Amino acid sequence: MTTICVDAMGGDEKPEVVLAGIEAALAQDSDLEVLVAGNEDVVAAFCESHDRARALVTTEVIGMEEHPAEAVRTKKDSSIVRGCAAVRAGEADGFFSAGSTGAIFAAATLGIGRIRGIKRPAIACAVPGASGRQTVFLDMGANADVRPEMIVQFAQMGRAYSRVTIGTTSPKVALLSNGSEETKGSEAVIAEHEALVAAGPDWFVGNCEGTDILQGRFDVIVSDGFAGNVALKTLEGTAKFILAEVKKAVKGSVKAAIGAFLLKDSLKGVAAALSGDEHGGAILLGVKAPVLIGHGATSANAVMHGTLACAAAVRGELVNKIAQDITQAD
């Protein structure tokens, strides 16, 4: 039985949305057990009525607006901190939360611990590609400043995640820059390029640009967390803009309204792929257990996918594969 701890208090939605997602995950996976972390009035009755759900009663909640590191230090009985502690103690095999990304990062790094040899954990997500090929993109914001050897580790972790989640046999890696030529980029990017050439002559294929992120040309794209987060937010903003423009067009034209109706299911599919919800949101790579981070404005369906994706990462031995890659590199 695989046990995943799910934070019932995380996210912008009511805890009932998270509980509905947990219920759906349990229905989908008969070999899944869920440790539900949250206030007693939220988790107790739910767990009593579900055979494979156990309650982890907590008394504090870390809000989205709180300083992550300070909140983790001071709110020891929060659902995020206690959930990560439960993983470290062996009460659960992985952790899912749609709460504060910074708090999850801090609690997981401190509470669960880093894989031996990992300098910095990184946040990754599988994004769709126009070619039909999915791309693992990291770091999405955990590390604004990095050294070249960290980028190499991001690439190694991204390759392991691509193999486990997408099933890629020999993932190829590109480095995000402002041009495909090896001489393009800041001094930091040029140094990162040199480090990747030395570390992965068989799997590093050179630089790529922001326009390549959704093209599906590469299996893995690596970046520092600053550029990665800017790129991610730009994609999200562009998607929202296009959606808003489509809605405007629908209101102003009967033909457009009919077209939008006919394309509704397809548009929903594109939105779901861009959100990353079908892969459980983002994953924190580099810690000793799978940690999935959902969107704050999450849905029951996203919680279900996040919980199932976390269980799949456990069963796919993602952490062991990352550890093996890092050891072989050394």
N, C-alpha and C positions, 0 to 999 in steps of 0.2 A: 504493500500500500504506500503510495506517495502522498506525503503530507505537505500542503502549502498553507502558510499563514497569510491571511488576507486582512488588510486594515479596513475595518467596517466604517471608520470615522473619516477616512481620507476622501478628498474631492470636494467639489462645490455642491454636488447633489446631496439629497437626504440619504442617510444610511440605508433606508429601505431599498434604494436603487442598487447599492452594493450587495445587499442580502439577496436581492432577486438575481443578480449575476452569479453569486455563489451557488444558489439553488440550481440555476441552469447548468453550471459547470459540473455539479454533482450528478445531475441527470445525464450529462454527456459522457462522463467518465466513471465507470463503476469501480475503478481501482484508485480513486482519488479520495483523500480525506482532507478536510479544511479546518484549520485552527483559526477561529474568527476572533480578531482582536478589537475590543471596543468597550464602550460603557455597558454596564450590566443590563440596563433597561433596553439596550439595543440587541445584544448578542445572546443573552440567557435563554429567552423563550424560543428564539430561532434555533439554537443548537439543541434544545430539548426536543424539538419536533423534527429534527433531521439526524438520522442514524450516524452519518459519517461527518458530522460537524461537532467540533468541541469549542467551548468558550474560553477565551483568554481575556478575563475581565480587567479593564484598565480604567483609570479615573481622569486622565488628562488627554487633551487633543492639541496638536500643533497646528496652528492656523497658517494659511498661505502667506499672510503678511508678516509673520514673525521672522526674526533673524535666525536662519537655519542652525548654525553652530550653537548659538546661545540657547535656543529652544531645546536642542538635543541634550545640552548640558544640564539645563534646569528642570525639564519635564521628563524625569526618569520613568514616570508611570504613564507616559503617552503611548498610544497604540503603535506609533512608528518605532519608538525606542524599544518597547517591550516585544514587538513583533520580531525585530532584528535579534534581540537577545534570545528569543525562543529558538531561532534558527541556529544561533551559536551553541545553544545548550542541547541541540539535537532533538528538540520537540517538533521541529518542522524542517523540511528539506529546502524550502525556498520561500520567498516573500513577495507579495504583490500589494501595491498601494497606489492610489490616485491622489495622494496628498502632496505636500510641498516637495518638489524635486530636490532642493537643497538640503532639506531635513532628511530625506531618504538617503541621499548621498552620504551625508555626515554620519547618520546612524548606522548605515550598512558598513561604511569604511571602518568606523570605530567599534561597532558592536559585533559584526560578523568577521571582519578582518580581511586583509588583502591576501591574494594568492602569493605564495613565496616567490620573490623575484619581481613582482609587479611594482613599478614605481608609482603609478597613478591609475586608478580605475577610470574608465571612460564610459560615456553614455552613447549607445548605438541604437539604430533603428533600421529596419528593412524598408526601403522605399521602392515604389513601383517604377518600371521603366517602359518607355514607348515601344521598345523592342520585345517586351514581354519578359525580359530578364530583370530580376530584382537585384537591387544594390544595397549592400550594408553600408551605412553612412555613419561615421564617427570621427571626432568627438562632437557631440551636439551641445556642449556647453559646460561640461564639468571642469575643464582645465583651460583657462584663457591663455596662460603662458606655459609653453612646453619646451623641452629640450629635444634634440634630434632622436636620442635613444628612446624617448617616450613615444614619439610618432611611430618608431619601428615596432614598439610593443602594441600600440593601437592597431597597427596593420596585422600583427600576429593574432591578436584577439578577434579582430574583425573577420579574419580568414576562418578561425575556428567556429565563430558564430554562423558564418555563411554555410559551412559544411553541415553543422547540426540543424540549423533552422530551414535553410533553403535546399540543402542537399547537393551543393556544389562540390564537385570532386577535387578540383585544384584551383581554388579562387585566385583571381588576378587582382592586384591592388594598384590604384592610382592615387596620386597626391593632388589635393585641391590647390590650384594656383590661379594666377591671372593670365595664363597662357600655357599651351601644351609643350612649348620648347623647354628644354632642361635648364636654360639660362634665365627663364622668367621667374619672377617672384621676389619677395623680400629676401634680405640676407638670411633670415630664419628659415624660409621655405627652401632656399637653395641648399642650406646646410642639411635640412631634412631630406631633400632629394638625394644628396650624396650618401647619407646614412642608409636610406632605403635601397639604393643601388648596391651598396656593400652587403647589406643584410639579406636581400632577397633577389638575387639576379635571375632566379627562375620564376618569380611571381610578381615582381614589381615591374609595371609597364610604363612608368613615367608620369608626367603631370597631366592634369585634366582641368577643365574650367567649370564654372558654375552651371553652364548650360548642359553639362554632361550628367548632372546628378539624376535627372529624371529620364535620361535617354536609354538607360540599360546597357551601356557600353562596357561597364566594368562590374566586377563582382563586389569589390570593396573600394570605397573612397575614404581616405583619411585626411584629417585636418586638425589644427589646434581648435580648442573649444570656442575661442572668440569668433574666428571666421566661420566655424561650423554652425554656431548658434545664429549668427547673422544670416547665413544662407538658409537655415531652417525657417527662421521667422519671415524671411523674404518670400519663400515658397508658400508659407501659410497665408501671408498677406495677399499674395497674388491670387491664391485660390479664393479667398474671401471677396476680393475685388471682382473677379470673374463671376462668382455666384451672384453678387449684388447687381452686376450689369445684366445678367440673364434675367433676374427678377424684374428689373426695370423694363427690359424689352418685352417681357411677358405681359406686363400691365398695359403697355402701349399698343399691342397688336394682337388681334385674334389669331392670326397665323402663327405668331411666335408662341402664343399660349398653347395652341394645338401641338406645335413642335416640341415644346418643353414637356408637355404631358406624355408624348410618345417616347421622349428620351429620359423620362424621370428615373426609371430603374437603372439605366446606364449611368446617369449622373450620380446616383446614390452609390453605385459601385466604385466610381472614380473617387468620390469623396471618402469612402471607406478605406480604399487603398492608400490614399494620401495621408489619412489620419494615423495609419500604422496600427489601428485597433485590431485588425485581423491577426497581427503578430503579438498582440498584447500590449501595444504601445512601445515604449523604449525599454531597453535593458541595460543594466549597469554591469559592465564587464570588468573583471579583475578582482572581484571579491570571492570569498570561499563558498558561495552558494548563489544560485540564480536569484536576482532581484529585478522584478519588472516594475516599471513606473508608468502608470496610466495617465491620461489627460485629466486635468482638474474637473472639467465639465464632462465627466464620463457618463456612459450609459450602462445599463445592465448587460447588454451584449458585449461591450468592451471589457467589463469586469470578468465576464465568462471567458472571453478570449485570453485575457491577461492571466487568469488563474490556470487555464489549460496550457498556455504557452510556458508558464513557469514550470508546470509539471513535466512538459515535454523536454525542457532544458535539463531538468534533473535526470530524466530517464535517458537522455542523449549524452549524459556525462560531459556536458559543456565545460564545467569547471576543470575536470581532469584533462580534457583536450587542450584547454588554454595552458594549463600548468605544464603539460608535455611539450607544447610548442615553445614555451619560454625556456624550459630546461634545455631543449635541443639547441636553441639559439645561443645559449651561453656556452 
